[in-house]
C-alpha cells in the first residue's frame, strides 16, 4: 500500500510541476536555469512540461497496475522508480540542450 501512495505522490508532484513549467512558463524553477543562455524559453517550458506530464501519467498507470495486481507491486514500483524515471530524466536533460546557446 505504501508503494502505491509513494507512486501517486510522485505522479501528483510531476503533474503540478508540469503545469507550472509547461503552462505557466515558470522555467526559472529549473535547476541551472540562466536566462542569458536560453534561446527559446517557451520551447524549454513545453519540452520539460510535456516530459513531466508523461512521467506523472506513467506514475498513475503504475499505481493503478499495483492496485490491480498486488503480487507484482514491488516489481512494478522498481520498474517505475529505477527504469521510467531515470530514462525520462535523461530524455529531459539531453533534450534541453537544443534550447541553450552553444
N, CA, C and O atoms as a GROMACS GRO file, in nm:
protein
  408
    1UNK      N    1   0.081  -0.120   0.000
    1UNK     CA    2   0.000   0.000   0.000
    1UNK      C    3   0.086   0.127   0.000
    1UNK      O    4   0.053   0.227  -0.063
    2UNK      N    5   0.197   0.120   0.072
    2UNK     CA    6   0.286   0.236   0.080
    2UNK      C    7   0.346   0.267  -0.057
    2UNK      O    8   0.361   0.384  -0.094
    3UNK      N    9   0.380   0.164  -0.132
    3UNK     CA   10   0.438   0.188  -0.265
    3UNK      C   11   0.338   0.257  -0.358
    3UNK      O   12   0.377   0.341  -0.440
    4UNK      N   13   0.211   0.223  -0.345
    4UNK     CA   14   0.108   0.290  -0.426
    4UNK      C   15   0.099   0.436  -0.389
    4UNK      O   16   0.092   0.523  -0.477
    5UNK      N   17   0.099   0.466  -0.259
    5UNK     CA   18   0.090   0.605  -0.214
    5UNK      C   19   0.213   0.686  -0.258
    5UNK      O   20   0.200   0.801  -0.300
    6UNK      N   21   0.330   0.626  -0.249
    6UNK     CA   22   0.452   0.695  -0.293
    6UNK      C   23   0.445   0.724  -0.443
    6UNK      O   24   0.481   0.833  -0.488
    7UNK      N   25   0.400   0.625  -0.520
    7UNK     CA   26   0.391   0.643  -0.665
    7UNK      C   27   0.289   0.749  -0.702
    7UNK      O   28   0.312   0.829  -0.792
    8UNK      N   29   0.176   0.751  -0.633
    8UNK     CA   30   0.074   0.854  -0.658
    8UNK      C   31   0.129   0.992  -0.621
    8UNK      O   32   0.104   1.089  -0.693
    9UNK      N   33   0.203   1.001  -0.511
    9UNK     CA   34   0.263   1.129  -0.471
    9UNK      C   35   0.362   1.177  -0.576
    9UNK      O   36   0.365   1.295  -0.610
   10UNK      N   37   0.444   1.085  -0.628
   10UNK     CA   38   0.538   1.121  -0.734
   10UNK      C   39   0.462   1.171  -0.857
   10UNK      O   40   0.500   1.271  -0.918
   11UNK      N   41   0.354   1.102  -0.893
   11UNK     CA   42   0.273   1.142  -1.008
   11UNK      C   43   0.212   1.280  -0.990
   11UNK      O   44   0.215   1.362  -1.082
   12UNK      N   45   0.156   1.305  -0.872
   12UNK     CA   46   0.097   1.437  -0.846
   12UNK      C   47   0.202   1.547  -0.850
   12UNK      O   48   0.178   1.655  -0.905
   13UNK      N   49   0.318   1.520  -0.794
   13UNK     CA   50   0.427   1.618  -0.796
   13UNK      C   51   0.470   1.648  -0.939
   13UNK      O   52   0.490   1.765  -0.974
   14UNK      N   53   0.484   1.546  -1.020
   14UNK     CA   54   0.522   1.565  -1.160
   14UNK      C   55   0.416   1.646  -1.235
   14UNK      O   56   0.451   1.733  -1.315
   15UNK      N   57   0.291   1.620  -1.211
   15UNK     CA   58   0.184   1.692  -1.280
   15UNK      C   59   0.179   1.837  -1.237
   15UNK      O   60   0.157   1.926  -1.320
   16UNK      N   61   0.198   1.864  -1.107
   16UNK     CA   62   0.200   2.002  -1.059
   16UNK      C   63   0.315   2.079  -1.123
   16UNK      O   64   0.296   2.190  -1.172
   17UNK      N   65   0.434   2.020  -1.123
   17UNK     CA   66   0.548   2.088  -1.184
   17UNK      C   67   0.533   2.098  -1.336
   17UNK      O   68   0.579   2.195  -1.396
   18UNK      N   69   0.468   2.001  -1.396
   18UNK     CA   70   0.439   2.009  -1.539
   18UNK      C   71   0.353   2.130  -1.570
   18UNK      O   72   0.379   2.202  -1.667
   19UNK      N   73   0.253   2.153  -1.489
   19UNK     CA   74   0.166   2.269  -1.507
   19UNK      C   75   0.244   2.399  -1.488
   19UNK      O   76   0.233   2.492  -1.568
   20UNK      N   77   0.322   2.404  -1.381
   20UNK     CA   78   0.396   2.527  -1.352
   20UNK      C   79   0.499   2.560  -1.460
   20UNK      O   80   0.512   2.675  -1.500
   21UNK      N   81   0.570   2.459  -1.506
   21UNK     CA   82   0.675   2.482  -1.605
   21UNK      C   83   0.620   2.489  -1.747
   21UNK      O   84   0.659   2.576  -1.824
   22UNK      N   85   0.530   2.398  -1.781
   22UNK     CA   86   0.479   2.391  -1.918
   22UNK      C   87   0.374   2.496  -1.950
   22UNK      O   88   0.382   2.561  -2.055
   23UNK      N   89   0.277   2.513  -1.864
   23UNK     CA   90   0.166   2.606  -1.892
   23UNK      C   91   0.193   2.746  -1.840
   23UNK      O   92   0.167   2.845  -1.909
   24UNK      N   93   0.244   2.756  -1.719
   24UNK     CA   94   0.268   2.887  -1.658
   24UNK      C   95   0.405   2.945  -1.696
   24UNK      O   96   0.436   3.058  -1.660
   25UNK      N   97   0.486   2.866  -1.768
   25UNK     CA   98   0.619   2.908  -1.814
   25UNK      C   99   0.710   2.954  -1.700
   25UNK      O  100   0.784   3.051  -1.715
   26UNK      N  101   0.704   2.886  -1.587
   26UNK     CA  102   0.791   2.917  -1.473
   26UNK      C  103   0.922   2.838  -1.485
   26UNK      O  104   0.958   2.762  -1.395
   27UNK      N  105   0.991   2.858  -1.596
   27UNK     CA  106   1.114   2.782  -1.621
   27UNK      C  107   1.227   2.821  -1.526
   27UNK      O  108   1.326   2.749  -1.514
   28UNK      N  109   1.212   2.933  -1.458
   28UNK     CA  110   1.317   2.976  -1.365
   28UNK      C  111   1.327   2.882  -1.244
   28UNK      O  112   1.425   2.890  -1.170
   29UNK      N  113   1.230   2.794  -1.222
   29UNK     CA  114   1.241   2.699  -1.112
   29UNK      C  115   1.325   2.577  -1.149
   29UNK      O  116   1.353   2.492  -1.065
   30UNK      N  117   1.366   2.569  -1.274
   30UNK     CA  118   1.453   2.459  -1.318
   30UNK      C  119   1.594   2.482  -1.265
   30UNK      O  120   1.645   2.593  -1.265
   31UNK      N  121   1.655   2.375  -1.220
   31UNK     CA  122   1.792   2.383  -1.169
   31UNK      C  123   1.887   2.424  -1.281
   31UNK      O  124   1.882   2.368  -1.391
   32UNK      N  125   1.972   2.520  -1.254
   32UNK     CA  126   2.070   2.564  -1.352
   32UNK      C  127   2.016   2.656  -1.460
   32UNK      O  128   2.087   2.684  -1.556
   33UNK      N  129   1.893   2.703  -1.445
   33UNK     CA  130   1.835   2.792  -1.546
   33UNK      C  131   1.905   2.927  -1.543
   33UNK      O  132   1.915   2.990  -1.438
   34UNK      N  133   1.953   2.970  -1.659
   34UNK     CA  134   2.015   3.100  -1.674
   34UNK      C  135   1.951   3.167  -1.795
   34UNK      O  136   1.973   3.122  -1.908
   35UNK      N  137   1.872   3.274  -1.775
   35UNK     CA  138   1.801   3.335  -1.888
   35UNK      C  139   1.894   3.387  -1.998
   35UNK      O  140   1.851   3.400  -2.113
   36UNK      N  141   2.018   3.417  -1.965
   36UNK     CA  142   2.112   3.466  -2.066
   36UNK      C  143   2.157   3.356  -2.161
   36UNK      O  144   2.201   3.385  -2.272
   37UNK      N  145   2.146   3.230  -2.120
   37UNK     CA  146   2.192   3.118  -2.202
   37UNK      C  147   2.079   3.048  -2.276
   37UNK      O  148   2.105   2.962  -2.361
   38UNK      N  149   1.954   3.082  -2.245
   38UNK     CA  150   1.839   3.014  -2.307
   38UNK      C  151   1.800   3.086  -2.435
   38UNK      O  152   1.785   3.209  -2.436
   39UNK      N  153   1.782   3.010  -2.543
   39UNK     CA  154   1.743   3.069  -2.671
   39UNK      C  155   1.591   3.068  -2.692
   39UNK      O  156   1.538   3.156  -2.760
   40UNK      N  157   1.521   2.972  -2.634
   40UNK     CA  158   1.376   2.959  -2.653
   40UNK      C  159   1.311   2.919  -2.521
   40UNK      O  160   1.297   2.801  -2.490
   41UNK      N  161   1.273   3.019  -2.443
   41UNK     CA  162   1.214   2.997  -2.310
   41UNK      C  163   1.085   2.917  -2.319
   41UNK      O  164   1.064   2.824  -2.241
   42UNK      N  165   0.997   2.952  -2.413
   42UNK     CA  166   0.868   2.882  -2.426
   42UNK      C  167   0.888   2.737  -2.469
   42UNK      O  168   0.821   2.647  -2.419
   43UNK      N  169   0.981   2.715  -2.561
   43UNK     CA  170   1.010   2.580  -2.605
   43UNK      C  171   1.066   2.495  -2.493
   43UNK      O  172   1.030   2.378  -2.479
   44UNK      N  173   1.153   2.553  -2.413
   44UNK     CA  174   1.209   2.482  -2.298
   44UNK      C  175   1.098   2.444  -2.200
   44UNK      O  176   1.095   2.332  -2.151
   45UNK      N  177   1.008   2.537  -2.173
   45UNK     CA  178   0.897   2.509  -2.083
   45UNK      C  179   0.806   2.399  -2.136
   45UNK      O  180   0.765   2.311  -2.061
   46UNK      N  181   0.776   2.404  -2.266
   46UNK     CA  182   0.692   2.300  -2.326
   46UNK      C  183   0.760   2.164  -2.320
   46UNK      O  184   0.696   2.064  -2.288
   47UNK      N  185   0.891   2.160  -2.351
   47UNK     CA  186   0.964   2.034  -2.352
   47UNK      C  187   0.965   1.970  -2.213
   47UNK      O  188   0.931   1.853  -2.197
   48UNK      N  189   1.005   2.047  -2.114
   48UNK     CA  190   1.013   1.993  -1.978
   48UNK      C  191   0.873   1.960  -1.926
   48UNK      O  192   0.853   1.855  -1.865
   49UNK      N  193   0.776   2.048  -1.952
   49UNK     CA  194   0.639   2.023  -1.906
   49UNK      C  195   0.579   1.898  -1.967
   49UNK      O  196   0.513   1.821  -1.897
   50UNK      N  197   0.600   1.877  -2.095
   50UNK     CA  198   0.547   1.759  -2.162
   50UNK      C  199   0.608   1.631  -2.105
   50UNK      O  200   0.538   1.533  -2.082
   51UNK      N  201   0.738   1.632  -2.082
   51UNK     CA  202   0.803   1.514  -2.026
   51UNK      C  203   0.762   1.489  -1.881
   51UNK      O  204   0.751   1.374  -1.839
   52UNK      N  205   0.739   1.595  -1.805
   52UNK     CA  206   0.693   1.577  -1.668
   52UNK      C  207   0.551   1.522  -1.663
   52UNK      O  208   0.519   1.440  -1.577
   53UNK      N  209   0.465   1.567  -1.754
   53UNK     CA  210   0.329   1.513  -1.757
   53UNK      C  211   0.333   1.366  -1.794
   53UNK      O  212   0.255   1.286  -1.741
   54UNK      N  213   0.423   1.329  -1.885
   54UNK     CA  214   0.439   1.188  -1.922
   54UNK      C  215   0.485   1.106  -1.800
   54UNK      O  216   0.437   0.995  -1.777
   55UNK      N  217   0.577   1.162  -1.724
   55UNK     CA  218   0.624   1.094  -1.603
   55UNK      C  219   0.511   1.079  -1.501
   55UNK      O  220   0.500   0.975  -1.435
   56UNK      N  221   0.428   1.181  -1.489
   56UNK     CA  222   0.315   1.174  -1.397
   56UNK      C  223   0.211   1.073  -1.440
   56UNK      O  224   0.158   0.998  -1.357
   57UNK      N  225   0.181   1.069  -1.569
   57UNK     CA  226   0.085   0.971  -1.621
   57UNK      C  227   0.136   0.830  -1.600
   57UNK      O  228   0.061   0.741  -1.560
   58UNK      N  229   0.265   0.808  -1.626
   58UNK     CA  230   0.323   0.676  -1.603
   58UNK      C  231   0.316   0.637  -1.456
   58UNK      O  232   0.300   0.519  -1.423
   59UNK      N  233   0.329   0.734  -1.366
   59UNK     CA  234   0.318   0.706  -1.223
   59UNK      C  235   0.177   0.658  -1.190
   59UNK      O  236   0.160   0.561  -1.115
   60UNK      N  237   0.075   0.724  -1.246
   60UNK     CA  238  -0.062   0.683  -1.218
   60UNK      C  239  -0.094   0.547  -1.280
   60UNK      O  240  -0.166   0.467  -1.220
   61UNK      N  241  -0.041   0.522  -1.399
   61UNK     CA  242  -0.060   0.390  -1.460
   61UNK      C  243   0.007   0.282  -1.375
   61UNK      O  244  -0.050   0.176  -1.352
   62UNK      N  245   0.128   0.311  -1.327
   62UNK     CA  246   0.198   0.215  -1.242
   62UNK      C  247   0.121   0.192  -1.112
   62UNK      O  248   0.108   0.078  -1.068
   63UNK      N  249   0.071   0.299  -1.051
   63UNK     CA  250  -0.005   0.284  -0.927
   63UNK      C  251  -0.132   0.204  -0.950
   63UNK      O  252  -0.171   0.122  -0.867
   64UNK      N  253  -0.198   0.228  -1.063
   64UNK     CA  254  -0.318   0.151  -1.096
   64UNK      C  255  -0.288   0.004  -1.113
   64UNK      O  256  -0.361  -0.082  -1.065
   65UNK      N  257  -0.179  -0.026  -1.183
   65UNK     CA  258  -0.139  -0.166  -1.201
   65UNK      C  259  -0.100  -0.230  -1.068
   65UNK      O  260  -0.127  -0.348  -1.045
   66UNK      N  261  -0.037  -0.152  -0.981
   66UNK     CA  262  -0.002  -0.204  -0.848
   66UNK      C  263  -0.127  -0.240  -0.768
   66UNK      O  264  -0.128  -0.339  -0.696
   67UNK      N  265  -0.231  -0.159  -0.782
   67UNK     CA  266  -0.356  -0.185  -0.710
   67UNK      C  267  -0.428  -0.306  -0.768
   67UNK      O  268  -0.489  -0.383  -0.694
   68UNK      N  269  -0.422  -0.322  -0.900
   68UNK     CA  270  -0.493  -0.432  -0.966
   68UNK      C  271  -0.420  -0.565  -0.948
   68UNK      O  272  -0.483  -0.669  -0.927
   69UNK      N  273  -0.286  -0.560  -0.956
   69UNK     CA  274  -0.205  -0.683  -0.948
   69UNK      C  275  -0.110  -0.672  -0.828
   69UNK      O  276   0.008  -0.641  -0.846
   70UNK      N  277  -0.160  -0.696  -0.708
   70UNK     CA  278  -0.075  -0.676  -0.589
   70UNK      C  279   0.045  -0.771  -0.581
   70UNK      O  280   0.141  -0.741  -0.510
   71UNK      N  281   0.041  -0.883  -0.651
   71UNK     CA  282   0.152  -0.978  -0.645
   71UNK      C  283   0.281  -0.920  -0.702
   71UNK      O  284   0.390  -0.959  -0.661
   72UNK      N  285   0.270  -0.827  -0.796
   72UNK     CA  286   0.389  -0.771  -0.860
   72UNK      C  287   0.409  -0.624  -0.823
   72UNK      O  288   0.476  -0.549  -0.894
   73UNK      N  289   0.351  -0.584  -0.712
   73UNK     CA  290   0.358  -0.444  -0.668
   73UNK      C  291   0.502  -0.396  -0.656
   73UNK      O  292   0.535  -0.289  -0.707
   74UNK      N  293   0.587  -0.471  -0.589
   74UNK     CA  294   0.726  -0.430  -0.570
   74UNK      C  295   0.802  -0.421  -0.701
   74UNK      O  296   0.881  -0.329  -0.721
   75UNK      N  297   0.778  -0.516  -0.789
   75UNK     CA  298   0.846  -0.515  -0.919
   75UNK      C  299   0.802  -0.394  -1.001
   75UNK      O  300   0.886  -0.327  -1.062
   76UNK      N  301   0.673  -0.367  -1.003
   76UNK     CA  302   0.624  -0.250  -1.079
   76UNK      C  303   0.681  -0.121  -1.023
   76UNK      O  304   0.717  -0.030  -1.098
   77UNK      N  305   0.688  -0.112  -0.890
   77UNK     CA  306   0.744   0.008  -0.827
   77UNK      C  307   0.890   0.027  -0.868
   77UNK      O  308   0.931   0.137  -0.903
   78UNK      N  309   0.967  -0.082  -0.863
   78UNK     CA  310   1.108  -0.072  -0.901
   78UNK      C  311   1.126  -0.040  -1.049
   78UNK      O  312   1.215   0.036  -1.086
   79UNK      N  313   1.042  -0.097  -1.133
   79UNK     CA  314   1.050  -0.067  -1.277
   79UNK      C  315   1.022   0.081  -1.301
   79UNK      O  316   1.090   0.144  -1.382
   80UNK      N  317   0.923   0.136  -1.230
   80UNK     CA  318   0.892   0.278  -1.248
   80UNK      C  319   1.006   0.366  -1.192
   80UNK      O  320   1.058   0.453  -1.262
   81UNK      N  321   1.043   0.340  -1.067
   81UNK     CA  322   1.140   0.428  -1.000
   81UNK      C  323   1.281   0.413  -1.056
   81UNK      O  324   1.353   0.512  -1.069
   82UNK      N  325   1.320   0.291  -1.088
   82UNK     CA  326   1.457   0.268  -1.136
   82UNK      C  327   1.468   0.261  -1.289
   82UNK      O  328   1.578   0.257  -1.343
   83UNK      N  329   1.354   0.259  -1.357
   83UNK     CA  330   1.356   0.250  -1.503
   83UNK      C  331   1.298   0.372  -1.570
   83UNK      O  332   1.369   0.445  -1.638
   84UNK      N  333   1.169   0.394  -1.551
   84UNK     CA  334   1.100   0.502  -1.622
   84UNK      C  335   1.148   0.640  -1.579
   84UNK      O  336   1.173   0.726  -1.664
   85UNK      N  337   1.161   0.662  -1.450
   85UNK     CA  338   1.201   0.795  -1.402
   85UNK      C  339   1.341   0.833  -1.451
   85UNK      O  340   1.357   0.941  -1.507
   86UNK      N  341   1.443   0.748  -1.432
   86UNK     CA  342   1.575   0.788  -1.483
   86UNK      C  343   1.579   0.807  -1.635
   86UNK      O  344   1.646   0.897  -1.684
   87UNK      N  345   1.507   0.722  -1.709
   87UNK     CA  346   1.507   0.738  -1.855
   87UNK      C  347   1.441   0.868  -1.898
   87UNK      O  348   1.491   0.936  -1.987
   88UNK      N  349   1.330   0.903  -1.835
   88UNK     CA  350   1.265   1.030  -1.870
   88UNK      C  351   1.348   1.150  -1.825
   88UNK      O  352   1.350   1.252  -1.893
   89UNK      N  353   1.414   1.138  -1.711
   89UNK     CA  354   1.504   1.247  -1.668
   89UNK      C  355   1.619   1.265  -1.767
   89UNK      O  356   1.656   1.378  -1.800
   90UNK      N  357   1.674   1.155  -1.812
   90UNK     CA  358   1.781   1.162  -1.912
   90UNK      C  359   1.729   1.225  -2.041
   90UNK      O  360   1.797   1.307  -2.103
   91UNK      N  361   1.608   1.187  -2.081
   91UNK     CA  362   1.547   1.246  -2.200
   91UNK      C  363   1.530   1.398  -2.185
   91UNK      O  364   1.555   1.473  -2.279
   92UNK      N  365   1.488   1.441  -2.067
   92UNK     CA  366   1.470   1.584  -2.042
   92UNK      C  367   1.605   1.656  -2.052
   92UNK      O  368   1.616   1.758  -2.120
   93UNK      N  369   1.706   1.602  -1.986
   93UNK     CA  370   1.838   1.666  -1.984
   93UNK      C  371   1.898   1.673  -2.125
   93UNK      O  372   1.948   1.778  -2.165
   94UNK      N  373   1.892   1.564  -2.198
   94UNK     CA  374   1.950   1.564  -2.332
   94UNK      C  375   1.871   1.653  -2.428
   94UNK      O  376   1.929   1.717  -2.515
   95UNK      N  377   1.739   1.656  -2.412
   95UNK     CA  378   1.656   1.740  -2.497
   95UNK      C  379   1.670   1.888  -2.467
   95UNK      O  380   1.648   1.972  -2.554
   96UNK      N  381   1.706   1.920  -2.343
   96UNK     CA  382   1.722   2.060  -2.303
   96UNK      C  383   1.834   2.129  -2.380
   96UNK      O  384   1.832   2.251  -2.395
   97UNK      N  385   1.929   2.054  -2.427
   97UNK     CA  386   2.045   2.113  -2.494
   97UNK      C  387   2.007   2.200  -2.612
   97UNK      O  388   2.075   2.299  -2.640
   98UNK      N  389   1.901   2.166  -2.681
   98UNK     CA  390   1.866   2.244  -2.800
   98UNK      C  391   1.809   2.382  -2.766
   98UNK      O  392   1.793   2.466  -2.855
   99UNK      N  393   1.778   2.407  -2.641
   99UNK     CA  394   1.722   2.536  -2.601
   99UNK      C  395   1.825   2.629  -2.540
   99UNK      O  396   1.791   2.740  -2.496
  100UNK      N  397   1.951   2.585  -2.536
  100UNK     CA  398   2.058   2.668  -2.480
  100UNK      C  399   2.158   2.707  -2.587
  100UNK      O  400   2.181   2.634  -2.684
  101UNK      N  401   2.218   2.825  -2.568
  101UNK     CA  402   2.323   2.869  -2.660
  101UNK      C  403   2.442   2.778  -2.648
  101UNK      O  404   2.473   2.728  -2.540
  102UNK      N  405   2.508   2.757  -2.758
  102UNK     CA  406   2.626   2.668  -2.760
  102UNK      C  407   2.745   2.737  -2.700
  102UNK      O  408   2.853   2.678  -2.692
   0.00000   0.00000   0.00000
